[in-house]
Amino acid sequence: MINFNQPHLTGKEAHYMYEAVYEGKLSGNGKFTKRCQAWFEQRYGFAKTLLTTSGSDALEMCAMLCNLKPGDEVIIPSYTFVSTALAFLREGAKVVFADSMKRNPNLDAQTLEALITPRTRVIVPVHYAGVACEMDAIMAVASKHNLLVVEDAAQAIDSYYTSNIQHKILPLGGIGHLAAFSFHETKNITAGGEGGLLVVNDERFIRRAEIIWEKGTNRAEFFRGEVNKYGWVDMGSSFLPAEINAAFLWAQLENLDDIQAKRKQLWNRYYDNLSKVHASFSLPDIPDYATNNAHMFYLVLPDLEKRTAFIKYLKEHGIGAVFHYLSLHSSEYYRARHDGRQLPECDRYADCLVRLPLFYDLTIEQVDFICDTIRDFFA
């Protein structure tokens, strides 16, 4: 059986975890935590980063930093993981769902203006499959209406956006005011199964981010010698991961370039093989302004019936292909609160998108076998 996903081990994870254990600093914010955070800040130019226990926790910190009031509105795509919405709902916000683009599952920036009301406070673009949203358009709308932008970059490690406004190539997660990454085992790199990263690009939020991260205390300032004692000064929670998770992540970061190169090789092999198949499905779309970090290879089939038969056929041939999100606006939990607007592109992706196996230890021969099996199905 070719699994849908298999976490990759570089060979150094256990060594660094052993090192963390025998240094006697396990509760977090030790050597490996600081090393990982410095790596992200230096490589991508992020103003401030804080490791978290998950991508969901990083999003929750973003929501807390937005200082929302009950009834404030937050615009997010309906085609996303539930954590994107939950982070803001917990703060008492009202989620307003946006539709996806026709060309790919990212939020359709051209629909934003129509969704904004006097209660709108935040826009949350999700970089689906690690492919950039139209950030120039999103940031322009946010600037016009004085809104915050929180990038859900859970899938977007080491992916970039070409800004025609700034005339720069910008790392995803480094464009909005705040951003969140995930290091779950299904992502390009992992912190040992779970992990995340909060990115602060607006210096207004740096001090409070540290306080929230440290359970609502100013302990980080105390350890730096900036105050002579620390205490409870704000809201917060236990967002700081254990040091062994940071040690695991450090081994992955050391090998990120190798991991990315192999994943892109596999992604390109899929694309080259399947672009020659009869046009019974759509291939992933990479706009000119976006790079491809090879987080995911997906197909969009004509309808739900065809996708169901397709996944069943692949499984019968030992291939673990899966669908992805269900539209949040039509979920059991939220549909009664949705404003009734139709979001046809979100629903189309929910019914028709299927993800193929893609992980570091997948072989070229396995990709070729998967593509041959797909050809057989559509033949």
Secondary structure, 3 states (H helix, E strand, C coil): CECCCCCCCCCCHHHHHHHHHHHCCCCCCCHHHHHHHHHHHHHHCCCEEEEECCHHHHHHHHHHHCCCCCCCEEEEECCCCHHHHHHHHCCCCEEEEECECCCCCCECHHHHHHHCCCCEEEECCECHHHCCCCHHHHHHHHHHHCCEEEEECCCCCCCEEEECCCCEEEECCCCCCEEEEECCCCCCCCCCCCCEEEEECCHHHHHHHHHHHECCECHHHHHCCCCCCCCECCCCCECCCCHHHHHHHHHHHHCHHHHHHHHHHHHHHHHHHHCCCCCCCECCCCCCCECCCCCCEEEECCCHHHHHHHHHHHHHCCECCECCCCCHHHCCCCCCCCCCCCCHHHHHHHHHEEEECCCCCCCHHHHHHHHHHHHHHHC
